Amino acid sequence: MPGLQLRKAGQMSHILVPDHPREETARLLGHARHCRQLATSVPEDQLVDQLMTLAKSYEAKAALLRANCDVSGQAAGYTSP
């Protein structure tokens, strides 16, 4: 698979990681920021909840990349809510 590598994450587990984890982390955090911005502009509570859940999912994926790929710090311009 181009752009992904299989890495051992523990004794018996493996995870797919991107070739460029810093860029992928920045991309994921950008998606999270966008979801949070959209959530402030929609009137439907259910849609707000879904967007916030999606944002949290992107942030969790970015955190996994940072933890497993030695990507330190946060992407430029991103502040966690």
C-alpha distance (Angstrom), angle and dihedral (degrees) to the residues before:
residue distance angle dihedral
M1 . . .
P2 3.81 . .
G3 3.76 114.9 .
L4 3.81 96.2 18.3
Q5 3.77 134.6 86.8
L6 3.78 129.2 -166.0
R7 3.80 110.9 -125.2
K8 3.76 131.3 -177.9
A9 3.81 108.2 -113.6
G10 3.78 99.5 179.6
Q11 3.74 142.1 -20.5
M12 3.77 95.7 -54.7
S13 3.79 106.9 6.4
H14 3.77 135.3 84.4
I15 3.78 131.0 -167.9
L16 3.79 133.4 -161.9
V17 3.79 112.0 -119.8
P18 3.80 127.9 -174.8
D19 3.80 121.9 -111.0
H20 3.82 89.1 -120.3
P21 3.82 106.9 38.3
R22 3.82 95.6 172.6
E23 3.79 91.7 56.9
E24 3.79 91.8 43.9
T25 3.81 90.6 49.9
A26 3.80 90.0 51.7
R27 3.81 90.6 48.2
L28 3.81 92.7 50.4
L29 3.80 92.5 47.8
G30 3.80 89.6 48.2
H31 3.80 89.4 55.1
A32 3.82 89.8 48.5
R33 3.81 91.1 51.2
H34 3.80 90.7 48.6
C35 3.82 91.9 50.8
R36 3.81 91.0 50.4
Q37 3.81 91.0 49.1
L38 3.80 91.1 50.0
A39 3.80 90.2 48.8
T40 3.81 90.3 60.5
S41 3.80 92.0 54.5
V42 3.81 102.7 50.1
P43 3.80 124.6 81.9
E44 3.82 99.1 -152.7
D45 3.81 113.2 96.3
Q46 3.79 93.1 -153.6
L47 3.81 91.7 54.3
V48 3.82 90.8 46.9
D49 3.81 89.4 53.0
Q50 3.80 91.8 49.0
L51 3.80 92.8 49.1
M52 3.80 92.0 48.2
T53 3.81 90.3 49.5
L54 3.79 89.8 50.5
A55 3.81 90.7 49.2
K56 3.81 90.6 51.6
S57 3.80 89.6 49.9
Y58 3.81 92.0 53.7
E59 3.80 90.2 47.5
A60 3.81 91.4 50.2
K61 3.81 91.1 51.5
A62 3.80 90.2 49.4
A63 3.82 89.9 49.9
L64 3.81 90.4 52.1
L65 3.79 90.5 52.0
R66 3.79 91.3 49.7
A67 3.79 91.0 49.3
N68 3.81 96.7 45.6
C69 3.81 102.5 34.9
D70 3.80 103.9 41.7
V71 3.80 91.1 -110.2
S72 3.77 103.2 155.8
G73 3.76 127.4 -160.3
Q74 3.76 128.0 1.7
A75 3.74 130.6 -62.2
A76 3.77 115.5 -87.0
G77 3.77 113.0 -84.5
Y78 3.80 96.1 12.6
T79 3.76 122.9 119.2
S80 3.76 120.0 -179.1
P81 3.82 114.5 -120.0
